[in-house]
Amino acid sequence: MGFAHGLHTPYWALRSAVGLPTSDGNRLVQLYRLFLIKATTSRWLAWLEDTVLNRICPKSLILYAQKAG
């Protein structure tokens, strides 16, 4: 089991708060999307996401299973 995309949870919460599906035109949503794009190249933000945010507010839950033989 694992958790992922902790930086994306605030993005989707923000989009929901300003009103889906028209939230793409909102300036805060646009700025956070730019932040997410830049965050993909930051080692520090990758560390923060992996060690803190994925455990506090993951967007995705990943389950690994093995079929019994």
Predicted model as a PDB file, atoms N, CA, C, CB and O in Angstrom, pLDDT in the B-factor column:
MODEL        1                                                                  
ATOM      1  N   MET A   1       0.846  -1.165   0.000  1.00 82.00           N  
ATOM      2  CA  MET A   1       0.000   0.000   0.000  1.00 82.00           C  
ATOM      3  C   MET A   1       0.900   1.240   0.000  1.00 82.00           C  
ATOM      4  CB  MET A   1      -0.967  -0.009   1.222  1.00 82.00           C  
ATOM      5  O   MET A   1       1.948   1.264   0.646  1.00 82.00           O  
ATOM      6  N   GLY A   2       0.480   2.239  -0.720  1.00 86.00           N  
ATOM      7  CA  GLY A   2       1.229   3.477  -0.759  1.00 86.00           C  
ATOM      8  C   GLY A   2       0.300   4.655  -0.998  1.00 86.00           C  
ATOM      9  O   GLY A   2      -0.868   4.487  -1.348  1.00 86.00           O  
ATOM     10  N   PHE A   3       0.837   5.836  -0.806  1.00 87.00           N  
ATOM     11  CA  PHE A   3       0.075   7.063  -0.994  1.00 87.00           C  
ATOM     12  C   PHE A   3       0.869   7.974  -1.923  1.00 87.00           C  
ATOM     13  CB  PHE A   3      -0.223   7.768   0.373  1.00 87.00           C  
ATOM     14  O   PHE A   3       2.099   7.958  -1.900  1.00 87.00           O  
ATOM     15  N   ALA A   4       0.175   8.770  -2.744  1.00 88.00           N  
ATOM     16  CA  ALA A   4       0.882   9.599  -3.716  1.00 88.00           C  
ATOM     17  C   ALA A   4       0.138  10.889  -4.002  1.00 88.00           C  
ATOM     18  CB  ALA A   4       1.094   8.833  -5.005  1.00 88.00           C  
ATOM     19  O   ALA A   4      -1.037  11.040  -3.666  1.00 88.00           O  
ATOM     20  N   HIS A   5       0.842  11.807  -4.627  1.00 91.00           N  
ATOM     21  CA  HIS A   5       0.296  13.057  -5.161  1.00 91.00           C  
ATOM     22  C   HIS A   5      -0.205  14.010  -4.079  1.00 91.00           C  
ATOM     23  CB  HIS A   5      -0.828  12.751  -6.110  1.00 91.00           C  
ATOM     24  O   HIS A   5      -1.265  14.617  -4.229  1.00 91.00           O  
ATOM     25  N   GLY A   6       0.554  14.143  -2.991  1.00 93.00           N  
ATOM     26  CA  GLY A   6       0.171  15.031  -1.902  1.00 93.00           C  
ATOM     27  C   GLY A   6       0.081  16.508  -2.298  1.00 93.00           C  
ATOM     28  O   GLY A   6      -0.675  17.266  -1.691  1.00 93.00           O  
ATOM     29  N   LEU A   7       0.840  16.913  -3.298  1.00 93.00           N  
ATOM     30  CA  LEU A   7       0.763  18.302  -3.755  1.00 93.00           C  
ATOM     31  C   LEU A   7      -0.501  18.561  -4.582  1.00 93.00           C  
ATOM     32  CB  LEU A   7       2.004  18.652  -4.578  1.00 93.00           C  
ATOM     33  O   LEU A   7      -0.905  19.712  -4.748  1.00 93.00           O  
ATOM     34  N   HIS A   8      -1.120  17.508  -5.097  1.00 93.00           N  
ATOM     35  CA  HIS A   8      -2.307  17.673  -5.928  1.00 93.00           C  
ATOM     36  C   HIS A   8      -3.592  17.819  -5.112  1.00 93.00           C  
ATOM     37  CB  HIS A   8      -2.437  16.501  -6.864  1.00 93.00           C  
ATOM     38  O   HIS A   8      -4.585  18.337  -5.621  1.00 93.00           O  
ATOM     39  N   THR A   9      -3.588  17.379  -3.875  1.00 93.00           N  
ATOM     40  CA  THR A   9      -4.789  17.484  -3.044  1.00 93.00           C  
ATOM     41  C   THR A   9      -5.219  18.940  -2.855  1.00 93.00           C  
ATOM     42  CB  THR A   9      -4.545  16.832  -1.681  1.00 93.00           C  
ATOM     43  O   THR A   9      -6.401  19.237  -3.033  1.00 93.00           O  
ATOM     44  N   PRO A  10      -4.315  19.862  -2.501  1.00 93.00           N  
ATOM     45  CA  PRO A  10      -4.750  21.261  -2.387  1.00 93.00           C  
ATOM     46  C   PRO A  10      -5.261  21.826  -3.714  1.00 93.00           C  
ATOM     47  CB  PRO A  10      -3.602  22.120  -1.876  1.00 93.00           C  
ATOM     48  O   PRO A  10      -6.167  22.660  -3.725  1.00 93.00           O  
ATOM     49  N   TYR A  11      -4.687  21.380  -4.825  1.00 93.00           N  
ATOM     50  CA  TYR A  11      -5.131  21.841  -6.138  1.00 93.00           C  
ATOM     51  C   TYR A  11      -6.595  21.469  -6.374  1.00 93.00           C  
ATOM     52  CB  TYR A  11      -4.243  21.243  -7.245  1.00 93.00           C  
ATOM     53  O   TYR A  11      -7.389  22.306  -6.803  1.00 93.00           O  
ATOM     54  N   TRP A  12      -6.946  20.228  -6.096  1.00 92.00           N  
ATOM     55  CA  TRP A  12      -8.329  19.788  -6.323  1.00 92.00           C  
ATOM     56  C   TRP A  12      -9.277  20.390  -5.302  1.00 92.00           C  
ATOM     57  CB  TRP A  12      -8.419  18.266  -6.275  1.00 92.00           C  
ATOM     58  O   TRP A  12     -10.437  20.651  -5.620  1.00 92.00           O  
ATOM     59  N   ALA A  13      -8.810  20.614  -4.089  1.00 93.00           N  
ATOM     60  CA  ALA A  13      -9.651  21.286  -3.088  1.00 93.00           C  
ATOM     61  C   ALA A  13      -9.917  22.729  -3.516  1.00 93.00           C  
ATOM     62  CB  ALA A  13      -8.975  21.252  -1.686  1.00 93.00           C  
ATOM     63  O   ALA A  13     -11.034  23.226  -3.370  1.00 93.00           O  
ATOM     64  N   LEU A  14      -8.898  23.393  -4.039  1.00 95.00           N  
ATOM     65  CA  LEU A  14      -9.059  24.758  -4.519  1.00 95.00           C  
ATOM     66  C   LEU A  14     -10.025  24.808  -5.696  1.00 95.00           C  
ATOM     67  CB  LEU A  14      -7.707  25.347  -4.918  1.00 95.00           C  
ATOM     68  O   LEU A  14     -10.901  25.670  -5.748  1.00 95.00           O  
ATOM     69  N   ARG A  15      -9.865  23.890  -6.634  1.00 94.00           N  
ATOM     70  CA  ARG A  15     -10.782  23.848  -7.784  1.00 94.00           C  
ATOM     71  C   ARG A  15     -12.217  23.629  -7.331  1.00 94.00           C  
ATOM     72  CB  ARG A  15     -10.369  22.738  -8.762  1.00 94.00           C  
ATOM     73  O   ARG A  15     -13.138  24.247  -7.865  1.00 94.00           O  
ATOM     74  N   SER A  16     -12.410  22.759  -6.356  1.00 93.00           N  
ATOM     75  CA  SER A  16     -13.759  22.509  -5.847  1.00 93.00           C  
ATOM     76  C   SER A  16     -14.313  23.734  -5.133  1.00 93.00           C  
ATOM     77  CB  SER A  16     -13.757  21.308  -4.901  1.00 93.00           C  
ATOM     78  O   SER A  16     -15.500  24.035  -5.251  1.00 93.00           O  
ATOM     79  N   ALA A  17     -13.470  24.436  -4.399  1.00 95.00           N  
ATOM     80  CA  ALA A  17     -13.911  25.603  -3.638  1.00 95.00           C  
ATOM     81  C   ALA A  17     -14.355  26.749  -4.542  1.00 95.00           C  
ATOM     82  CB  ALA A  17     -12.799  26.076  -2.723  1.00 95.00           C  
ATOM     83  O   ALA A  17     -15.301  27.465  -4.215  1.00 95.00           O  
ATOM     84  N   VAL A  18     -13.679  26.927  -5.674  1.00 95.00           N  
ATOM     85  CA  VAL A  18     -14.048  28.029  -6.563  1.00 95.00           C  
ATOM     86  C   VAL A  18     -15.124  27.638  -7.559  1.00 95.00           C  
ATOM     87  CB  VAL A  18     -12.834  28.523  -7.305  1.00 95.00           C  
ATOM     88  O   VAL A  18     -15.630  28.487  -8.293  1.00 95.00           O  
ATOM     89  N   GLY A  19     -15.476  26.368  -7.591  1.00 93.00           N  
ATOM     90  CA  GLY A  19     -16.594  25.930  -8.422  1.00 93.00           C  
ATOM     91  C   GLY A  19     -16.186  25.197  -9.685  1.00 93.00           C  
ATOM     92  O   GLY A  19     -15.766  25.802 -10.671  1.00 93.00           O  
ATOM     93  N   LEU A  20     -16.318  23.890  -9.632  1.00 89.00           N  
ATOM     94  CA  LEU A  20     -16.110  23.073 -10.831  1.00 89.00           C  
ATOM     95  C   LEU A  20     -17.348  23.188 -11.689  1.00 89.00           C  
ATOM     96  CB  LEU A  20     -15.813  21.578 -10.473  1.00 89.00           C  
ATOM     97  O   LEU A  20     -18.406  23.415 -11.103  1.00 89.00           O  
ATOM     98  N   PRO A  21     -17.351  23.065 -12.956  1.00 88.00           N  
ATOM     99  CA  PRO A  21     -16.209  22.817 -13.848  1.00 88.00           C  
ATOM    100  C   PRO A  21     -15.566  24.088 -14.390  1.00 88.00           C  
ATOM    101  CB  PRO A  21     -16.648  21.961 -15.001  1.00 88.00           C  
ATOM    102  O   PRO A  21     -14.659  24.001 -15.218  1.00 88.00           O  
ATOM    103  N   THR A  22     -16.002  25.259 -13.954  1.00 91.00           N  
ATOM    104  CA  THR A  22     -15.483  26.507 -14.515  1.00 91.00           C  
ATOM    105  C   THR A  22     -14.248  27.032 -13.778  1.00 91.00           C  
ATOM    106  CB  THR A  22     -16.563  27.557 -14.494  1.00 91.00           C  
ATOM    107  O   THR A  22     -13.843  28.174 -13.999  1.00 91.00           O  
ATOM    108  N   SER A  23     -13.661  26.239 -12.928  1.00 92.00           N  
ATOM    109  CA  SER A  23     -12.545  26.698 -12.095  1.00 92.00           C  
ATOM    110  C   SER A  23     -11.266  26.944 -12.880  1.00 92.00           C  
ATOM    111  CB  SER A  23     -12.275  25.694 -11.016  1.00 92.00           C  
ATOM    112  O   SER A  23     -10.364  27.616 -12.379  1.00 92.00           O  
ATOM    113  N   ASP A  24     -11.160  26.417 -14.099  1.00 92.00           N  
ATOM    114  CA  ASP A  24      -9.934  26.620 -14.880  1.00 92.00           C  
ATOM    115  C   ASP A  24      -9.653  28.088 -15.165  1.00 92.00           C  
ATOM    116  CB  ASP A  24     -10.025  25.866 -16.186  1.00 92.00           C  
ATOM    117  O   ASP A  24      -8.501  28.464 -15.378  1.00 92.00           O  
ATOM    118  N   GLY A  25     -10.674  28.911 -15.171  1.00 94.00           N  
ATOM    119  CA  GLY A  25     -10.484  30.337 -15.425  1.00 94.00           C  
ATOM    120  C   GLY A  25     -10.096  31.142 -14.201  1.00 94.00           C  
ATOM    121  O   GLY A  25      -9.777  32.326 -14.315  1.00 94.00           O  
ATOM    122  N   ASN A  26     -10.118  30.518 -13.030  1.00 96.00           N  
ATOM    123  CA  ASN A  26      -9.791  31.213 -11.787  1.00 96.00           C  
ATOM    124  C   ASN A  26      -8.290  31.447 -11.686  1.00 96.00           C  
ATOM    125  CB  ASN A  26     -10.287  30.413 -10.573  1.00 96.00           C  
ATOM    126  O   ASN A  26      -7.502  30.542 -11.962  1.00 96.00           O  
ATOM    127  N   ARG A  27      -7.888  32.647 -11.295  1.00 96.00           N  
ATOM    128  CA  ARG A  27      -6.459  33.002 -11.230  1.00 96.00           C  
ATOM    129  C   ARG A  27      -5.694  32.165 -10.200  1.00 96.00           C  
ATOM    130  CB  ARG A  27      -6.306  34.485 -10.895  1.00 96.00           C  
ATOM    131  O   ARG A  27      -4.563  31.761 -10.465  1.00 96.00           O  
ATOM    132  N   LEU A  28      -6.285  31.900  -9.038  1.00 95.00           N  
ATOM    133  CA  LEU A  28      -5.602  31.075  -8.031  1.00 95.00           C  
ATOM    134  C   LEU A  28      -5.369  29.660  -8.542  1.00 95.00           C  
ATOM    135  CB  LEU A  28      -6.416  31.031  -6.731  1.00 95.00           C  
ATOM    136  O   LEU A  28      -4.305  29.085  -8.315  1.00 95.00           O  
ATOM    137  N   VAL A  29      -6.344  29.104  -9.222  1.00 95.00           N  
ATOM    138  CA  VAL A  29      -6.198  27.759  -9.786  1.00 95.00           C  
ATOM    139  C   VAL A  29      -5.083  27.755 -10.834  1.00 95.00           C  
ATOM    140  CB  VAL A  29      -7.538  27.274 -10.414  1.00 95.00           C  
ATOM    141  O   VAL A  29      -4.267  26.834 -10.869  1.00 95.00           O  
ATOM    142  N   GLN A  30      -5.048  28.767 -11.674  1.00 96.00           N  
ATOM    143  CA  GLN A  30      -3.997  28.861 -12.685  1.00 96.00           C  
ATOM    144  C   GLN A  30      -2.614  28.977 -12.055  1.00 96.00           C  
ATOM    145  CB  GLN A  30      -4.251  30.053 -13.597  1.00 96.00           C  
ATOM    146  O   GLN A  30      -1.665  28.348 -12.522  1.00 96.00           O  
ATOM    147  N   LEU A  31      -2.492  29.777 -11.000  1.00 97.00           N  
ATOM    148  CA  LEU A  31      -1.199  29.930 -10.317  1.00 97.00           C  
ATOM    149  C   LEU A  31      -0.762  28.642  -9.640  1.00 97.00           C  
ATOM    150  CB  LEU A  31      -1.274  31.051  -9.285  1.00 97.00           C  
ATOM    151  O   LEU A  31       0.417  28.291  -9.678  1.00 97.00           O  
ATOM    152  N   TYR A  32      -1.700  27.933  -9.019  1.00 96.00           N  
ATOM    153  CA  TYR A  32      -1.328  26.680  -8.365  1.00 96.00           C  
ATOM    154  C   TYR A  32      -0.925  25.636  -9.403  1.00 96.00           C  
ATOM    155  CB  TYR A  32      -2.491  26.154  -7.499  1.00 96.00           C  
ATOM    156  O   TYR A  32      -0.024  24.835  -9.155  1.00 96.00           O  
ATOM    157  N   ARG A  33      -1.582  25.636 -10.564  1.00 95.00           N  
ATOM    158  CA  ARG A  33      -1.200  24.707 -11.624  1.00 95.00           C  
ATOM    159  C   ARG A  33       0.231  24.991 -12.084  1.00 95.00           C  
ATOM    160  CB  ARG A  33      -2.181  24.808 -12.814  1.00 95.00           C  
ATOM    161  O   ARG A  33       1.004  24.061 -12.312  1.00 95.00           O  
ATOM    162  N   LEU A  34       0.586  26.269 -12.222  1.00 96.00           N  
ATOM    163  CA  LEU A  34       1.964  26.622 -12.578  1.00 96.00           C  
ATOM    164  C   LEU A  34       2.944  26.167 -11.506  1.00 96.00           C  
ATOM    165  CB  LEU A  34       2.090  28.134 -12.791  1.00 96.00           C  
ATOM    166  O   LEU A  34       4.034  25.683 -11.813  1.00 96.00           O  
ATOM    167  N   PHE A  35       2.546  26.325 -10.231  1.00 95.00           N  
ATOM    168  CA  PHE A  35       3.378  25.849  -9.129  1.00 95.00           C  
ATOM    169  C   PHE A  35       3.601  24.337  -9.236  1.00 95.00           C  
ATOM    170  CB  PHE A  35       2.730  26.201  -7.772  1.00 95.00           C  
ATOM    171  O   PHE A  35       4.720  23.863  -9.043  1.00 95.00           O  
ATOM    172  N   LEU A  36       2.547  23.581  -9.542  1.00 94.00           N  
ATOM    173  CA  LEU A  36       2.680  22.125  -9.673  1.00 94.00           C  
ATOM    174  C   LEU A  36       3.647  21.762 -10.795  1.00 94.00           C  
ATOM    175  CB  LEU A  36       1.308  21.481  -9.933  1.00 94.00           C  
ATOM    176  O   LEU A  36       4.445  20.835 -10.656  1.00 94.00           O  
ATOM    177  N   ILE A  37       3.577  22.481 -11.890  1.00 93.00           N  
ATOM    178  CA  ILE A  37       4.489  22.201 -13.010  1.00 93.00           C  
ATOM    179  C   ILE A  37       5.930  22.456 -12.595  1.00 93.00           C  
ATOM    180  CB  ILE A  37       4.130  23.065 -14.241  1.00 93.00           C  
ATOM    181  O   ILE A  37       6.810  21.651 -12.898  1.00 93.00           O  
ATOM    182  N   LYS A  38       6.181  23.555 -11.911  1.00 91.00           N  
ATOM    183  CA  LYS A  38       7.542  23.863 -11.451  1.00 91.00           C  
ATOM    184  C   LYS A  38       7.986  22.909 -10.344  1.00 91.00           C  
ATOM    185  CB  LYS A  38       7.621  25.314 -10.952  1.00 91.00           C  
ATOM    186  O   LYS A  38       9.174  22.612 -10.224  1.00 91.00           O  
ATOM    187  N   ALA A  39       7.050  22.431  -9.543  1.00 91.00           N  
ATOM    188  CA  ALA A  39       7.379  21.531  -8.428  1.00 91.00           C  
ATOM    189  C   ALA A  39       7.918  20.195  -8.920  1.00 91.00           C  
ATOM    190  CB  ALA A  39       6.148  21.298  -7.556  1.00 91.00           C  
ATOM    191  O   ALA A  39       8.624  19.509  -8.181  1.00 91.00           O  
ATOM    192  N   THR A  40       7.603  19.816 -10.139  1.00 87.00           N  
ATOM    193  CA  THR A  40       8.084  18.530 -10.652  1.00 87.00           C  
ATOM    194  C   THR A  40       9.591  18.511 -10.839  1.00 87.00           C  
ATOM    195  CB  THR A  40       7.407  18.209 -11.967  1.00 87.00           C  
ATOM    196  O   THR A  40      10.182  17.435 -10.938  1.00 87.00           O  
ATOM    197  N   THR A  41      10.229  19.679 -10.889  1.00 92.00           N  
ATOM    198  CA  THR A  41      11.684  19.725 -11.066  1.00 92.00           C  
ATOM    199  C   THR A  41      12.429  20.064  -9.784  1.00 92.00           C  
ATOM    200  CB  THR A  41      12.038  20.732 -12.127  1.00 92.00           C  
ATOM    201  O   THR A  41      13.652  20.206  -9.800  1.00 92.00           O  
ATOM    202  N   SER A  42      11.716  20.193  -8.682  1.00 94.00           N  
ATOM    203  CA  SER A  42      12.345  20.576  -7.422  1.00 94.00           C  
ATOM    204  C   SER A  42      12.600  19.344  -6.551  1.00 94.00           C  
ATOM    205  CB  SER A  42      11.467  21.591  -6.670  1.00 94.00           C  
ATOM    206  O   SER A  42      11.667  18.630  -6.185  1.00 94.00           O  
ATOM    207  N   ARG A  43      13.847  19.108  -6.229  1.00 94.00           N  
ATOM    208  CA  ARG A  43      14.168  17.973  -5.343  1.00 94.00           C  
ATOM    209  C   ARG A  43      13.605  18.189  -3.946  1.00 94.00           C  
ATOM    210  CB  ARG A  43      15.690  17.765  -5.262  1.00 94.00           C  
ATOM    211  O   ARG A  43      13.131  17.249  -3.308  1.00 94.00           O  
ATOM    212  N   TRP A  44      13.657  19.438  -3.472  1.00 94.00           N  
ATOM    213  CA  TRP A  44      13.164  19.740  -2.133  1.00 94.00           C  
ATOM    214  C   TRP A  44      11.664  19.487  -2.046  1.00 94.00           C  
ATOM    215  CB  TRP A  44      13.481  21.194  -1.756  1.00 94.00           C  
ATOM    216  O   TRP A  44      11.201  18.873  -1.085  1.00 94.00           O  
ATOM    217  N   LEU A  45      10.899  19.945  -3.027  1.00 93.00           N  
ATOM    218  CA  LEU A  45       9.451  19.713  -3.010  1.00 93.00           C  
ATOM    219  C   LEU A  45       9.118  18.237  -3.194  1.00 93.00           C  
ATOM    220  CB  LEU A  45       8.770  20.537  -4.101  1.00 93.00           C  
ATOM    221  O   LEU A  45       8.134  17.752  -2.635  1.00 93.00           O  
ATOM    222  N   ALA A  46       9.923  17.522  -3.966  1.00 91.00           N  
ATOM    223  CA  ALA A  46       9.719  16.077  -4.105  1.00 91.00           C  
ATOM    224  C   ALA A  46       9.924  15.386  -2.758  1.00 91.00           C  
ATOM    225  CB  ALA A  46      10.683  15.486  -5.165  1.00 91.00           C  
ATOM    226  O   ALA A  46       9.165  14.491  -2.388  1.00 91.00           O  
ATOM    227  N   TRP A  47      10.953  15.812  -2.034  1.00 93.00           N  
ATOM    228  CA  TRP A  47      11.191  15.246  -0.701  1.00 93.00           C  
ATOM    229  C   TRP A  47      10.041  15.578   0.236  1.00 93.00           C  
ATOM    230  CB  TRP A  47      12.514  15.769  -0.117  1.00 93.00           C  
ATOM    231  O   TRP A  47       9.559  14.707   0.961  1.00 93.00           O  
ATOM    232  N   LEU A  48       9.595  16.837   0.227  1.00 93.00           N  
ATOM    233  CA  LEU A  48       8.483  17.250   1.085  1.00 93.00           C  
ATOM    234  C   LEU A  48       7.222  16.454   0.777  1.00 93.00           C  
ATOM    235  CB  LEU A  48       8.209  18.746   0.920  1.00 93.00           C  
ATOM    236  O   LEU A  48       6.517  16.010   1.683  1.00 93.00           O  
ATOM    237  N   GLU A  49       6.950  16.280  -0.498  1.00 91.00           N  
ATOM    238  CA  GLU A  49       5.763  15.512  -0.891  1.00 91.00           C  
ATOM    239  C   GLU A  49       5.880  14.058  -0.444  1.00 91.00           C  
ATOM    240  CB  GLU A  49       5.559  15.579  -2.414  1.00 91.00           C  
ATOM    241  O   GLU A  49       4.932  13.502   0.110  1.00 91.00           O  
ATOM    242  N   ASP A  50       7.030  13.441  -0.680  1.00 90.00           N  
ATOM    243  CA  ASP A  50       7.206  12.025  -0.345  1.00 90.00           C  
ATOM    244  C   ASP A  50       7.203  11.759   1.150  1.00 90.00           C  
ATOM    245  CB  ASP A  50       8.490  11.518  -0.933  1.00 90.00           C  
ATOM    246  O   ASP A  50       6.640  10.761   1.600  1.00 90.00           O  
ATOM    247  N   THR A  51       7.823  12.637   1.925  1.00 91.00           N  
ATOM    248  CA  THR A  51       7.974  12.352   3.351  1.00 91.00           C  
ATOM    249  C   THR A  51       6.853  12.908   4.225  1.00 91.00           C  
ATOM    250  CB  THR A  51       9.273  12.898   3.825  1.00 91.00           C  
ATOM    251  O   THR A  51       6.598  12.387   5.311  1.00 91.00           O  
ATOM    252  N   VAL A  52       6.184  13.959   3.759  1.00 93.00           N  
ATOM    253  CA  VAL A  52       5.170  14.600   4.606  1.00 93.00           C  
ATOM    254  C   VAL A  52       3.787  14.581   3.962  1.00 93.00           C  
ATOM    255  CB  VAL A  52       5.574  16.037   4.907  1.00 93.00           C  
ATOM    256  O   VAL A  52       2.854  13.977   4.491  1.00 93.00           O  
ATOM    257  N   LEU A  53       3.664  15.245   2.823  1.00 92.00           N  
ATOM    258  CA  LEU A  53       2.343  15.479   2.238  1.00 92.00           C  
ATOM    259  C   LEU A  53       1.625  14.205   1.800  1.00 92.00           C  
ATOM    260  CB  LEU A  53       2.474  16.393   1.065  1.00 92.00           C  
ATOM    261  O   LEU A  53       0.408  14.102   1.954  1.00 92.00           O  
ATOM    262  N   ASN A  54       2.355  13.244   1.262  1.00 91.00           N  
ATOM    263  CA  ASN A  54       1.711  11.994   0.846  1.00 91.00           C  
ATOM    264  C   ASN A  54       1.111  11.238   2.025  1.00 91.00           C  
ATOM    265  CB  ASN A  54       2.710  11.105   0.126  1.00 91.00           C  
ATOM    266  O   ASN A  54       0.168  10.467   1.851  1.00 91.00           O  
ATOM    267  N   ARG A  55       1.644  11.451   3.209  1.00 89.00           N  
ATOM    268  CA  ARG A  55       1.117  10.772   4.393  1.00 89.00           C  
ATOM    269  C   ARG A  55      -0.024  11.555   5.047  1.00 89.00           C  
ATOM    270  CB  ARG A  55       2.233  10.548   5.404  1.00 89.00           C  
ATOM    271  O   ARG A  55      -0.883  10.972   5.708  1.00 89.00           O  
ATOM    272  N   ILE A  56      -0.028  12.875   4.861  1.00 92.00           N  
ATOM    273  CA  ILE A  56      -1.063  13.718   5.476  1.00 92.00           C  
ATOM    274  C   ILE A  56      -2.285  13.865   4.577  1.00 92.00           C  
ATOM    275  CB  ILE A  56      -0.495  15.097   5.801  1.00 92.00           C  
ATOM    276  O   ILE A  56      -3.420  13.707   5.027  1.00 92.00           O  
ATOM    277  N   CYS A  57      -2.048  14.165   3.315  1.00 91.00           N  
ATOM    278  CA  CYS A  57      -3.176  14.435   2.413  1.00 91.00           C  
ATOM    279  C   CYS A  57      -2.926  13.856   1.022  1.00 91.00           C  
ATOM    280  CB  CYS A  57      -3.428  15.948   2.312  1.00 91.00           C  
ATOM    281  O   CYS A  57      -2.791  14.607   0.055  1.00 91.00           O  
ATOM    282  N   PRO A  58      -2.863  12.529   0.912  1.00 90.00           N  
ATOM    283  CA  PRO A  58      -2.628  11.943  -0.407  1.00 90.00           C  
ATOM    284  C   PRO A  58      -3.854  12.090  -1.302  1.00 90.00           C  
ATOM    285  CB  PRO A  58      -2.251  10.466  -0.273  1.00 90.00           C  
ATOM    286  O   PRO A  58      -4.989  12.048  -0.826  1.00 90.00           O  
ATOM    287  N   LYS A  59      -3.622  12.261  -2.584  1.00 89.00           N  
ATOM    288  CA  LYS A  59      -4.716  12.269  -3.546  1.00 89.00           C  
ATOM    289  C   LYS A  59      -5.018  10.852  -3.995  1.00 89.00           C  
ATOM    290  CB  LYS A  59      -4.379  13.157  -4.755  1.00 89.00           C  
ATOM    291  O   LYS A  59      -6.160  10.518  -4.313  1.00 89.00           O  
ATOM    292  N   SER A  60      -3.997  10.032  -4.017  1.00 89.00           N  
ATOM    293  CA  SER A  60      -4.145   8.676  -4.528  1.00 89.00           C  
ATOM    294  C   SER A  60      -3.717   7.650  -3.486  1.00 89.00           C  
ATOM    295  CB  SER A  60      -3.331   8.499  -5.807  1.00 89.00           C  
ATOM    296  O   SER A  60      -2.747   7.844  -2.753  1.00 89.00           O  
ATOM    297  N   LEU A  61      -4.445   6.589  -3.442  1.00 85.00           N  
ATOM    298  CA  LEU A  61      -4.112   5.440  -2.604  1.00 85.00           C  
ATOM    299  C   LEU A  61      -3.764   4.301  -3.555  1.00 85.00           C  
ATOM    300  CB  LEU A  61      -5.304   5.048  -1.626  1.00 85.00           C  
ATOM    301  O   LEU A  61      -4.562   3.942  -4.420  1.00 85.00           O  
ATOM    302  N   ILE A  62      -2.583   3.741  -3.395  1.00 84.00           N  
ATOM    303  CA  ILE A  62      -2.130   2.668  -4.268  1.00 84.00           C  
ATOM    304  C   ILE A  62      -2.107   1.373  -3.467  1.00 84.00           C  
ATOM    305  CB  ILE A  62      -0.725   2.982  -4.869  1.00 84.00           C  
ATOM    306  O   ILE A  62      -1.461   1.287  -2.422  1.00 84.00           O  
ATOM    307  N   LEU A  63      -2.796   0.398  -3.952  1.00 87.00           N  
ATOM    308  CA  LEU A  63      -2.830  -0.910  -3.289  1.00 87.00           C  
ATOM    309  C   LEU A  63      -2.133  -1.944  -4.168  1.00 87.00           C  
ATOM    310  CB  LEU A  63      -4.296  -1.345  -2.989  1.00 87.00           C  
ATOM    311  O   LEU A  63      -2.382  -2.026  -5.371  1.00 87.00           O  
ATOM    312  N   TYR A  64      -1.269  -2.718  -3.557  1.00 88.00           N  
ATOM    313  CA  TYR A  64      -0.579  -3.786  -4.256  1.00 88.00           C  
ATOM    314  C   TYR A  64      -1.106  -5.100  -3.702  1.00 88.00           C  
ATOM    315  CB  TYR A  64       0.977  -3.674  -4.096  1.00 88.00           C  
ATOM    316  O   TYR A  64      -1.225  -5.270  -2.489  1.00 88.00           O  
ATOM    317  N   ALA A  65      -1.416  -6.018  -4.588  1.00 90.00           N  
ATOM    318  CA  ALA A  65      -1.949  -7.307  -4.144  1.00 90.00           C  
ATOM    319  C   ALA A  65      -1.254  -8.419  -4.913  1.00 90.00           C  
ATOM    320  CB  ALA A  65      -3.494  -7.378  -4.343  1.00 90.00           C  
ATOM    321  O   ALA A  65      -0.712  -8.219  -6.000  1.00 90.00           O  
ATOM    322  N   GLN A  66      -1.292  -9.586  -4.312  1.00 91.00           N  
ATOM    323  CA  GLN A  66      -0.715 -10.752  -4.965  1.00 91.00           C  
ATOM    324  C   GLN A  66      -1.739 -11.861  -4.885  1.00 91.00           C  
ATOM    325  CB  GLN A  66       0.643 -11.177  -4.311  1.00 91.00           C  
ATOM    326  O   GLN A  66      -2.250 -12.183  -3.813  1.00 91.00           O  
ATOM    327  N   LYS A  67      -2.031 -12.443  -6.039  1.00 92.00           N  
ATOM    328  CA  LYS A  67      -3.002 -13.526  -6.090  1.00 92.00           C  
ATOM    329  C   LYS A  67      -2.374 -14.793  -5.535  1.00 92.00           C  
ATOM    330  CB  LYS A  67      -3.505 -13.750  -7.531  1.00 92.00           C  
ATOM    331  O   LYS A  67      -1.264 -15.176  -5.905  1.00 92.00           O  
ATOM    332  N   ALA A  68      -3.112 -15.432  -4.640  1.00 91.00           N  
ATOM    333  CA  ALA A  68      -2.618 -16.671  -4.037  1.00 91.00           C  
ATOM    334  C   ALA A  68      -2.510 -17.754  -5.112  1.00 91.00           C  
ATOM    335  CB  ALA A  68      -3.552 -17.136  -2.878  1.00 91.00           C  
ATOM    336  O   ALA A  68      -3.418 -17.922  -5.926  1.00 91.00           O  
ATOM    337  N   GLY A  69      -1.385 -18.493  -5.108  1.00 82.00           N  
ATOM    338  CA  GLY A  69      -1.130 -19.497  -6.130  1.00 82.00           C  
ATOM    339  C   GLY A  69      -1.973 -20.668  -5.959  1.00 82.00           C  
ATOM    340  O   GLY A  69      -1.883 -21.614  -6.742  1.00 82.00           O  
TER     341      GLY A  69                                                      
ENDMDL                                                                          
END                                                                             
